[in-house]
Amino acid sequence: MKQTLYALLTVAVTATTGQAQSIATLKSWLAQPADKRAPLTTAAWQKPLSKRDAEEATTLLLADQQRQQADRLRQCWTDKAITQGDQVLKFEYRIFGAKPADGRSLFISMHGGGNAPANVNDQQWKNQIGLYKPSEGVYVAPRAPTNTWNLWHEAHIDSLFDELIRAAVLTEGVNPDKVYIMGYSAGGDGVYQLAPRMADRWAAASMMAGHPNEVTPVNLRNIGFALHMGALDKAYDRNKIAERWGRMLDSLQAADPGGYKHQVQLHEGRSHWMQREDTVAVPWMMQFRRNPIPTKVVWKQDDVTHPDFYWLAVPADQAKTNREVIAAYSGNTVRIEKNDYDTLLIRLNDRMMNLDKPVTVLYAGKPVFTGKVNRTLRTVRQTIISRNDPELAFPATIRLVRKNDQAVSVTGE
């Protein structure tokens, strides 16, 4: 009995020592200039961590990432311009109210126009700058980089907006869980498109006087979504489509009462210009906070694809239009209800479940994995690099690989 107890104590002490060494190794590595760091060994990156050490590693790696980006992001904010390749997102901003204890709100407000000469879109941008006045927050009106009809939902917009959010978080103390997107006319087209495909960035979204084209609302499960339209706005059947979206959202919420919170209002007697009656959407949005780890995720890829969404991820080469995943977790059980991917990554952290206990994965209703999942530096660093979002850093991953719609391999990484 004493020998068994001694053996157990030895294992515990060895594990604790190894975890402490991992953090010491990480601190030493981070102390070097970024361009002088030698690669850490695979063993160092993959050594299991305790909950406490995973939290410390996350803090250290996030701080390092922020330091590396700080000068560039501050300069972008000072210049009021984000540049990526040949695309430039200019913006103006106004700050309203006192900064709350939990950080400022951020409103990204997209102008109308599109498929028009630059001077026309410039005027639309100028109008948007003064269109809405939240009681609190950083109100940003960006100028679309192009003058195309789809100016707010071209592929470059997603990464430009990610950079804009990061700059606002760093320079103005924005809370990343209080970020809202809104837009009028062609800007409303952008909301229809960007609210679903970037839903894991937003707390809520408001669409004003736009047209959705082919997009689906299923990804909106975990954000607030407001839709405002003039009842007489008949161009492109905007008013009829708004009514249809209202019915779709009602149906989605009825089938899934935990999600799809929405507000749909057709303003009687108004056509394309709603005489500012749509401003009620701003305080409505402000009641929402982003939940970066919702208990259920519905993720359907748009024509602009993403490799990750909330706590799910896929290899970049598998992120294809119309592929869908529906997944949920409760306690230490993850349920995969639908999966169109050959490889699905399930990212986990200790706010979601107790990672010191075994995790079970159910696929198509059947258990395909039960076991402990290690927290590692590798996973923390990968998720920080991929998302640059403090709320979407994860220390553990489960990889589900399937063939012919059957799970053939599930491993904790």
RADA-V281627 format. One record per helix or strand. SS is the DSSP state (H for helix, E for strand). FROM is the first residue (numbers start at 1). TO is the last residue. Records with the same first field share a line. If there is no record, write none. Layout:
SS = FROM-TO + FROM-TO
This chain:
H = 2-30 + 34-36 + 42-46 + 51-79 + 118-129 + 156-172 + 186-197 + 199-201 + 218-222 + 235-255 + 277-285 + 316-318 + 377-387 + 390-392
E = 49-49 + 81-84 + 87-96 + 104-110 + 137-143 + 174-184 + 204-208 + 224-230 + 262-267 + 296-300 + 308-309 + 312-313 + 324-330 + 333-339 + 343-348 + 359-363 + 366-371 + 375-375 + 396-403 + 406-412
